[in-house]
Amino acid sequence: MENLQAFQDAARKSGFIDVEPTEDGTVLWLKKQTADAEDRICIDRAANNATVFWATMPWKINSKTFRTVAALQDWLAAAHK
């Protein structure tokens, strides 16, 4: 549970807002508006990771999964320079 909260805190510090949890509470989706699209983060308590989804051009969706909060924080900081 602590890791889930830490992933949420890292995402919120980068401008993501909560969208919806799943009914069973194992996954939480967050989103962030960008100039061209909407970035999303899926925090998965069962897998203990977070996956970021973003678009680089119309209909081209990219993703990257992070197993540690520190790695997510580093990537988010680098992506927003």
N, C-alpha and C positions, 0 to 999 in steps of 0.2 A: 504494500500500500504506500509506503514511503516513496518508493521509486516512481509510482504513478503520480504522486503529488509533485515530485521534483521535475518530472517530464512536463507536467502541466505548467508549473511555474516558469520553466525555461521557455516554453512556447508563448505564454502570456507576456513575458518580458520582451519578446520579439514582435508583439502586436497581434498575436492570434487570440481569438475569442472562442469560448465554448459554443458548440453547435448542438450536439446531442449525444447522450450516452446510449448504449444499447440497453435493452430491457434487463438483461442479466448483469449489467454493470461491468463487464469485462473489457469493453472498448469505449473510448471517448473520442469523439471527433471534434477538432477545432478548425477554424478557418481564418483567413486573412485576405482581404481584398488587395489586389495589386492593380497596376495600370491596365494590364491586358487580360487578367483572369482572376481566379481565386485559388490561392494556395490552401492546402489542407494538411493537417497532421492527424494521424490515427495513433492513439496511445492504447496499446494492448496490454492489459494487466496479466492475462494468461501467459503470453509470450514474453512479458517483461521487456518490451521494446517500444519504440516510436518510429513510425514511417511518415516521411514527408512526401507529399505529392505536389508537383508544380508543372506549369505549362511553359514551354519555350517558344512555341508557335501554335497556331490553331491546330487542335487535335493531336498535338504531340505532348503526351503526358510522361513526365519523368518521376522516378521515385528513388528514395534512399532510406534505408532502415538503419536505426541507431540502437545499439544495445546498452549504451551508457548515456547518462545525462550529460556528462562532460563532452562527449563526442557531438551530441546534438547542439549543445551551446556553442562549441567551436565552429561547427558548420553554419549555424544561423548567424553568428557574428561575421564570418567570412562572406556569407552570401549577401549581407546587407551593408557592405562597405561601399 
